[in-house]
Every structure is written in structure tokens, then in C-alpha cells.
Amino acid sequence: MRVFNLLLNAVFALSLTLAVFTAFAGSGAFSSPTGKPQEPPGPATPQNPPVAPDAGTPQVPAVQPVSAPVPVPAVPASATPAPASAPKAAAKGKKTVAKDLFGAVKEPANLAAKSIGFYAHGCLAGGKPLPVNGPAWQVMRLSRNRNWGHPSLIKYIERFAADAKEKDGWPGLLVGDLSMPRGGPMPYGHASHQVGLDVDIWYRPAPGHELSAKEREDIPMESFLSDPGHVNPAMWSPDYEKLLRRAVAYPEVARVFVNPAIKKWLCDNVKGDRAFLSKITPIMGHHDHFHVRLVCPAGNPGCEGQALKADEGCGKGLDNWIAALMKSKPQPPASAAAAPPSPAPVAKARWTYKAWKKKKIASNGKTPLTMAQLPPECETVLKAPPAPVTAAR
């Protein structure tokens, strides 16, 4: 009987234990907070970041299944993620706008001097600087760093300036833009001037003193026109004919660009030898300076020249051009015809021309050149180490 009671108590205790266990299991004590069985966390990845434990909830260690570990590539501690623009940077050599690359370079390429490509589609190797001060010239707008050219251009400017002063009595040249240190497309101002064979010369003569850096930046360029079809007689004189004759007097000069109104004045007023007029080429703008362009230097393969017409260029085509320009000139309102004369007609004329120019002389709208559109040699020019500058700056 005693043994039977002991067995009965043991069975009762076992039943009670099973009942309690079942009750706890049903309450979720061994489940996740959501009621679902907990799963082992996967490896930390950008899609599955590690979750920081909640400080207010007791953490129950999860049971890890027995399985093979997932291999994770090792990342060196020094490695940094590539920026989002890295793929574009790898391809920028061909697709980047060329003017941005050439405009950022401040020194010439340490290569043999060479003009590469066409005047408006190329670059310059081995460029030389024109000294900012010479016996018969001063360079303007020094902040642009555009006093670089092929050695043949530097020699031409030095010779032209000296001859104009000694033989024609010109006070001295004010020299505008040549090219950038490695040529190429400019960020602003010119479509050409890319191969080191172009230079702008101001009509305004140099003063009798050496200009300061500030003066070279601040002195304005003045229009020599009274309207789109005529020079301003208060500013223009036969001395400018002598200066242009001198500018084209050298065999290395291909042409000189001037405003159509200035070309028209020359055609109507030049006496005697008129052969030089064949090199005087009309082009819009250029009312405050003229633009000298040289032929490709001898022994310079890869330089593309420009054909030149043999006639004077003073025919019907120029007359029609001037007539069209005058038709586009802004007309005063009808009431202004009876108004008394303006006390400052010259200033008004220059303002009118500038207003007309802003409306009519618009950008050509072309997409800027990329490196892929320039001669292949320009890649070498752009990547070449800088050359030491020996000429006076």
C-alpha cells in the first residue's frame, strides 16, 4: 500500500509539470515578440544592417542553426568607397569640354613648338610668352594669361611693333589676347586663337608711360564706329591706314580681320598701292581692335592654314553687307526728329552701337568642343609636363 501511494504521487507530479510546461509554451515565453519563432540574424550588409539592441528589453540569445558560415569579402581598413562621379571621371578625357581643361592650365607644355590643327580647332605645343613690356608694346588684360604664342608669332609682334614706332611714328602697340599657354579653346572671348598664330591689337595707341597692372585691366576698349556702317570721324584718322598697312606688310601674315565699316572706309579712301587690301578681311565685331592671323609656320606638319582670296574685297558683296547692317540699325522714335540736337551725340552713337551689337551679334550657339573633337595630339599637349619659362613675364 505504501509503494502504491508513492507511485500515485509521482504520476501526479509528472502530470502537473507537463501542464505547467504546456501553459508557458502557449503564452509565447519561448517565442519572438511577434509570436513567430526567432531566426538567427544574417550577416550585416547594406540591405541588412545590424540592429542595435533595445535597452529596455531583455535580450534572449538566439539559437544559431548548425550550418556553413556565409563568406564575406574582406575590405582593407584603408579602402574608401569610390565617389559616385568616378565612372564619369574615367571617361572625361574624351567627353569633357575642352575649354575647361585648357583654361585650367597655367604653364606651357614642355614640348617642341608646334601649332596643331586649325585656328579655331586645335592647340599649341611649346608656347612662348610675349614679354608684358617691350620697347614698343605693352600687353593688356594680364589676368587672362593669354600672352602665349608660337615663336613665329612672338617674333612677328616684336618686329611689327618696332617698325610701326620707328618707321611710322606710332607711339606703341597695346597688345590684347594671343593664346593660352597650351592654346586650345578659350573659356570665353574667342572662337579662334587656339594654335598660337592669332593676336589682337588695340586701335588705341600706347600711352607715354608704363601702365600699371590695374590700368591694364581697367582701361576700356573704345569703339571706333559711329554706327554699324561708318567709322567715327572724331576718332578715326589716316594714321590707322598706315598702321594696318604695316600690319600686313610681312610675308608670314595670312590676313588681318577688321570690322566691315572699317573695311568699307579703306576701300573708299585708300590711294596709291591698294594691294594690301586683299589681306584686310571684314568680320563682325573688331570695332575697337584688329586681329592679325599668321600662316602656318614652315616645317610644322599638322597645322591647317586658310585660303585667301586674291582680290581687294571691295566689291558689291561688301556694299550689300553694309546696307544690311544699316537697315538693322535702331531708328529713333518719330518725335525725336523734331527734338533739338543731343548735347552728347558721340556718346549716344557708341551706346546705340553697343545696344545693336548685343541684339544682333549673338553667340553662334554651337556646342563647346570636347577633347574627342580636337586633334589627337592635343591630348599629349594637355598631359605634358610644364616647361620652364625663360622669357620675361
C-alpha positions as CSV (number, residue, x, y, z in Angstrom):
1,M,0.0,0.0,0.0
2,R,2.8,2.4,0.8
3,V,4.5,1.7,-2.5
4,F,1.3,2.3,-4.4
5,N,0.9,5.7,-2.8
6,L,4.4,6.7,-3.8
7,L,3.8,5.8,-7.4
8,L,0.5,7.7,-7.4
9,N,2.2,10.8,-6.1
10,A,5.0,10.6,-8.8
11,V,2.4,10.3,-11.6
12,F,0.5,13.3,-10.2
13,A,3.7,15.4,-10.0
14,L,4.7,14.5,-13.6
15,S,1.2,15.4,-14.9
16,L,1.4,18.8,-13.1
17,T,4.8,19.5,-14.6
18,L,3.6,18.8,-18.2
19,A,0.5,21.0,-17.6
20,V,2.7,23.9,-16.5
21,F,5.1,23.5,-19.4
22,T,2.2,23.4,-21.9
23,A,0.8,26.6,-20.4
24,F,4.1,28.5,-20.7
25,A,4.6,27.3,-24.2
26,G,1.2,28.6,-25.2
27,S,1.8,32.0,-23.6
28,G,4.8,32.7,-26.0
29,A,7.6,32.7,-23.4
30,F,9.7,30.8,-25.9
31,S,8.7,32.8,-29.0
32,S,9.7,36.1,-30.6
33,P,7.8,39.2,-29.5
34,T,5.7,38.9,-32.7
35,G,4.7,35.3,-31.9
36,K,6.9,33.8,-34.6
37,P,9.8,31.6,-34.0
38,Q,13.0,33.7,-33.8
39,E,15.5,33.3,-36.6
40,P,19.3,33.8,-36.4
41,P,20.4,37.3,-37.7
42,G,22.1,37.2,-41.1
43,P,25.4,38.9,-41.8
44,A,25.4,42.7,-41.7
45,T,25.1,44.2,-45.2
46,P,23.8,47.5,-46.6
47,Q,20.5,45.8,-47.2
48,N,20.5,44.0,-43.7
49,P,22.2,46.5,-41.3
50,P,22.9,45.4,-37.7
51,V,20.1,46.4,-35.3
52,A,21.1,48.0,-32.0
53,P,19.6,46.2,-29.0
54,D,16.7,47.9,-27.3
55,A,18.0,49.0,-23.8
56,G,14.6,48.4,-22.2
57,T,14.1,44.8,-23.4
58,P,16.0,41.8,-22.0
59,Q,17.9,40.1,-24.8
60,V,17.5,36.3,-25.2
61,P,20.4,34.7,-27.0
62,A,19.1,33.4,-30.3
63,V,19.8,29.8,-31.2
64,Q,22.2,29.6,-34.2
65,P,21.5,26.7,-36.6
66,V,24.3,24.4,-37.4
67,S,25.3,25.4,-41.0
68,A,28.3,26.5,-43.1
69,P,29.2,30.2,-42.5
70,V,28.5,32.7,-45.3
71,P,31.8,34.1,-46.7
72,V,32.0,37.9,-46.6
73,P,34.7,39.6,-48.7
74,A,37.4,41.2,-46.6
75,V,37.7,45.0,-47.0
76,P,41.0,46.7,-46.2
77,A,40.8,49.2,-43.4
78,S,42.3,51.9,-45.7
79,A,39.8,51.4,-48.5
80,T,37.3,54.1,-49.2
81,P,34.2,53.9,-51.4
82,A,34.6,55.4,-54.8
83,P,32.6,58.6,-55.3
84,A,29.5,58.5,-57.5
85,S,31.3,60.5,-60.2
86,A,34.2,58.1,-60.6
87,P,32.8,56.4,-63.8
88,K,32.4,59.8,-65.4
89,A,35.9,60.9,-64.4
90,A,37.4,57.8,-66.1
91,A,35.8,58.9,-69.4
92,K,36.3,62.6,-69.1
93,G,39.4,62.7,-71.3
94,K,37.2,62.5,-74.4
95,K,33.9,63.9,-73.2
96,T,34.9,66.8,-71.0
97,V,34.5,70.3,-72.6
98,A,38.0,71.2,-73.9
99,K,37.9,74.8,-72.9
100,D,37.6,73.8,-69.2
101,L,40.7,71.7,-69.4
102,F,42.9,74.1,-71.4
103,G,41.6,77.1,-69.4
104,A,42.8,75.5,-66.1
105,V,46.4,75.0,-67.3
106,K,48.7,77.9,-66.3
107,E,52.0,76.8,-67.9
108,P,53.1,75.8,-71.4
109,A,53.7,72.2,-72.4
110,N,57.4,71.1,-72.3
111,L,57.3,70.1,-76.0
112,A,58.8,71.3,-79.2
113,A,57.0,74.4,-80.6
114,K,54.1,73.3,-82.8
115,S,50.8,74.7,-83.9
116,I,48.3,71.8,-84.0
117,G,45.1,71.8,-86.0
118,F,43.1,74.8,-87.3
119,Y,42.9,78.3,-85.8
120,A,39.5,77.6,-84.3
121,H,40.1,73.9,-83.7
122,G,43.4,72.9,-82.2
123,C,46.1,73.6,-79.6
124,L,49.7,74.8,-79.1
125,A,52.7,72.8,-78.0
126,G,55.8,74.6,-76.7
127,G,54.2,78.0,-76.5
128,K,56.4,81.1,-75.7
129,P,55.3,84.1,-73.7
130,L,55.3,87.6,-75.2
131,P,57.0,89.8,-72.5
132,V,54.4,92.1,-71.0
133,N,56.6,95.1,-71.6
134,G,58.7,95.8,-74.7
135,P,60.4,98.8,-76.3
136,A,57.3,99.4,-78.5
137,W,54.4,97.5,-76.9
138,Q,52.6,96.7,-73.7
139,V,50.4,93.7,-73.0
140,M,46.8,94.3,-71.7
141,R,44.5,92.2,-69.5
142,L,47.3,90.3,-67.8
143,S,44.9,88.4,-65.6
144,R,43.7,86.4,-68.6
145,N,47.2,84.8,-69.1
146,R,46.8,84.9,-72.8
147,N,50.1,86.3,-73.9
148,W,51.3,83.0,-75.3
149,G,52.0,82.0,-78.9
150,H,54.1,80.1,-81.4
151,P,57.6,81.6,-81.6
152,S,56.9,82.9,-85.0
153,L,54.0,85.0,-83.6
154,I,56.2,86.4,-80.8
155,K,58.8,87.4,-83.4
156,Y,56.2,89.0,-85.6
157,I,54.8,91.1,-82.8
158,E,58.2,92.3,-81.7
159,R,59.1,93.2,-85.3
160,F,55.8,94.9,-86.2
161,A,55.8,97.0,-83.0
162,A,59.4,98.2,-83.6
163,D,58.7,99.0,-87.3
164,A,55.5,100.9,-86.5
165,K,57.2,103.0,-84.0
166,E,60.4,103.7,-85.9
167,K,59.1,104.0,-89.4
168,D,55.5,105.2,-89.0
169,G,55.8,107.2,-85.7
170,W,53.2,105.0,-83.9
171,P,53.6,105.6,-80.1
172,G,53.5,101.9,-79.3
173,L,51.1,98.9,-79.5
174,L,48.6,97.8,-76.9
175,V,48.5,94.1,-77.3
176,G,45.4,92.1,-76.5
177,D,44.9,88.3,-76.5
178,L,47.2,85.9,-78.2
179,S,46.6,82.3,-76.9
180,M,46.5,80.5,-73.6
181,P,49.7,78.7,-72.5
182,R,48.8,75.5,-74.4
183,G,46.4,77.1,-76.8
184,G,43.1,75.2,-77.2
185,P,39.5,76.6,-76.9
186,M,39.2,79.5,-74.5
187,P,36.6,79.7,-71.7
188,Y,35.3,83.0,-73.2
189,G,36.1,85.7,-75.7
190,H,37.2,83.9,-78.9
191,A,36.4,81.0,-81.2
192,S,39.9,81.1,-82.7
193,H,43.2,82.0,-81.0
194,Q,43.7,78.2,-80.4
195,V,47.0,77.4,-82.1
196,G,49.3,80.3,-81.2
197,L,49.1,82.2,-84.5
198,D,46.4,84.9,-83.7
199,V,46.8,88.2,-81.9
200,D,44.6,91.2,-81.2
201,I,46.0,94.7,-81.4
202,W,44.1,97.6,-80.0
203,Y,43.4,100.7,-82.1
204,R,44.1,102.8,-79.1
205,P,47.9,103.6,-79.1
206,A,50.0,103.0,-76.0
207,P,50.4,105.9,-73.6
208,G,53.7,107.6,-72.9
209,H,54.2,105.7,-69.6
210,E,54.3,102.1,-68.5
211,L,50.8,101.0,-67.4
212,S,50.2,99.5,-64.0
213,A,48.6,96.1,-63.7
214,K,45.4,97.8,-62.6
215,E,45.4,100.2,-65.6
216,R,45.8,97.2,-68.0
217,E,42.7,95.7,-66.5
218,D,40.6,98.8,-66.2
219,I,41.3,100.9,-69.4
220,P,38.2,100.4,-71.6
221,M,38.3,99.4,-75.3
222,E,36.6,102.1,-77.4
223,S,34.5,101.6,-80.5
224,F,35.8,103.5,-83.5
225,L,32.3,103.4,-85.2
226,S,29.6,106.0,-85.2
227,D,27.0,103.4,-86.4
228,P,27.2,99.9,-87.8
229,G,28.2,101.1,-91.3
230,H,30.5,104.0,-90.6
231,V,33.7,104.9,-88.7
232,N,33.6,107.7,-86.3
233,P,35.4,110.6,-87.9
234,A,36.1,112.1,-84.5
235,M,38.2,109.0,-83.7
236,W,39.4,107.5,-87.0
237,S,42.2,109.0,-89.0
238,P,44.5,108.1,-91.9
239,D,47.1,107.1,-89.3
240,Y,45.2,103.9,-88.8
241,E,45.5,103.1,-92.5
242,K,49.3,103.3,-92.1
243,L,49.1,101.0,-89.1
244,L,47.1,98.4,-91.0
245,R,49.4,98.7,-94.0
246,R,52.3,97.9,-91.7
247,A,50.5,95.0,-90.0
248,V,50.1,93.1,-93.3
249,A,53.5,94.0,-94.7
250,Y,55.1,90.7,-93.7
251,P,55.0,87.5,-95.7
252,E,54.0,85.5,-92.6
253,V,50.7,87.4,-92.3
254,A,47.8,85.5,-93.7
255,R,45.1,88.2,-93.1
256,V,44.0,90.9,-90.7
257,F,40.4,91.0,-89.6
258,V,38.6,94.4,-89.2
259,N,35.0,95.5,-88.8
260,P,33.1,95.8,-92.1
261,A,32.7,99.5,-91.6
262,I,36.4,99.9,-91.3
263,K,37.0,97.8,-94.4
264,K,34.5,100.0,-96.2
265,W,36.3,103.1,-95.2
266,L,39.6,101.7,-96.5
267,C,38.0,100.7,-99.8
268,D,36.6,104.2,-100.3
269,N,39.7,106.2,-99.1
270,V,42.9,104.3,-99.8
271,K,45.0,105.8,-102.6
272,G,48.0,104.5,-104.4
273,D,49.1,101.0,-103.7
274,R,46.0,99.0,-102.7
275,A,47.4,95.5,-102.9
276,F,47.4,95.2,-99.1
277,L,43.6,95.4,-99.1
278,S,43.4,91.7,-100.2
279,K,44.6,90.7,-96.7
280,I,42.2,93.0,-94.9
281,T,39.2,90.8,-94.2
282,P,35.9,92.1,-92.9
283,I,34.2,90.4,-89.9
284,M,31.7,91.4,-87.3
285,G,32.9,92.8,-84.0
286,H,36.5,94.2,-84.3
287,H,35.4,97.8,-84.0
288,D,37.9,98.5,-81.2
289,H,40.8,96.3,-82.3
290,F,42.1,94.4,-85.3
291,H,43.1,90.7,-85.4
292,V,46.3,89.5,-87.1
293,R,46.5,85.9,-88.2
294,L,49.7,84.3,-89.4
295,V,50.2,81.4,-91.9
296,C,51.2,78.0,-90.6
297,P,55.0,78.0,-89.8
298,A,57.4,76.2,-92.1
299,G,58.2,72.7,-91.1
300,N,55.0,72.4,-89.0
301,P,53.0,69.4,-90.1
302,G,49.5,69.1,-88.7
303,C,48.9,72.9,-88.9
304,E,45.9,73.7,-91.1
305,G,46.1,77.0,-93.0
306,Q,43.3,79.2,-94.5
307,A,42.8,80.1,-98.2
308,L,42.9,83.8,-99.0
309,K,41.1,85.5,-101.9
310,A,43.4,87.5,-104.2
311,D,41.1,90.5,-104.9
312,E,40.7,93.6,-102.8
313,G,37.3,92.6,-101.3
314,C,35.8,95.9,-102.1
315,G,33.0,94.9,-104.4
316,K,29.3,94.6,-104.3
317,G,29.4,91.9,-101.5
318,L,30.8,94.4,-99.0
319,D,28.3,97.1,-100.1
320,N,25.4,94.8,-99.6
321,W,26.8,93.8,-96.2
322,I,27.0,97.4,-95.1
323,A,23.5,98.1,-96.4
324,A,22.1,95.2,-94.4
325,L,23.8,96.4,-91.3
326,M,22.4,99.9,-91.7
327,K,18.9,98.6,-92.1
328,S,19.2,96.8,-88.8
329,K,20.4,100.0,-87.0
330,P,17.8,101.0,-84.4
331,Q,15.8,104.0,-85.6
332,P,14.9,106.9,-83.3
333,P,11.2,107.4,-82.5
334,A,9.3,109.9,-84.8
335,S,9.1,112.6,-82.1
336,A,12.9,112.6,-81.8
337,A,13.2,114.0,-85.4
338,A,11.9,117.4,-84.2
339,A,13.8,117.4,-81.0
340,P,16.8,119.7,-80.5
341,P,20.3,118.1,-81.1
342,S,21.6,116.0,-78.3
343,P,24.5,117.7,-76.4
344,A,26.5,114.4,-76.5
345,P,26.0,112.8,-79.9
346,V,29.2,110.8,-79.8
347,A,28.4,109.1,-76.6
348,K,24.9,108.4,-77.8
349,A,26.2,106.8,-81.1
350,R,28.5,104.5,-79.2
351,W,25.7,103.4,-76.9
352,T,23.4,102.8,-79.8
353,Y,26.0,100.6,-81.5
354,K,26.6,98.6,-78.3
355,A,22.8,98.1,-77.9
356,W,22.6,97.0,-81.6
357,K,25.5,94.7,-81.2
358,K,24.1,92.9,-78.1
359,K,20.9,92.2,-80.1
360,K,22.3,91.2,-83.4
361,I,25.7,89.7,-82.7
362,A,24.6,86.7,-80.7
363,S,26.5,83.5,-79.9
364,N,26.7,81.0,-82.7
365,G,25.1,78.5,-80.4
366,K,27.4,75.6,-81.1
367,T,28.1,73.0,-78.5
368,P,31.5,73.6,-76.9
369,L,34.3,71.4,-78.3
370,T,35.2,68.3,-76.4
371,M,38.6,66.6,-76.4
372,A,37.4,64.0,-78.8
373,Q,36.7,66.7,-81.4
374,L,40.2,68.2,-81.2
375,P,43.3,66.7,-83.0
376,P,44.6,63.6,-81.0
377,E,47.9,65.4,-80.4
378,C,46.1,67.8,-78.1
379,E,45.7,65.1,-75.5
380,T,49.5,64.8,-75.4
381,V,49.8,68.6,-75.2
382,L,47.4,68.7,-72.3
383,K,49.1,65.9,-70.3
384,A,52.7,67.1,-70.9
385,P,54.8,68.4,-68.0
386,P,55.1,72.2,-67.8
387,A,58.0,73.9,-69.5
388,P,60.3,76.3,-67.6
389,V,59.5,79.9,-68.6
390,T,62.7,81.8,-69.6
391,A,61.2,84.9,-71.3
392,A,60.4,88.0,-69.2
393,R,56.9,88.0,-67.9
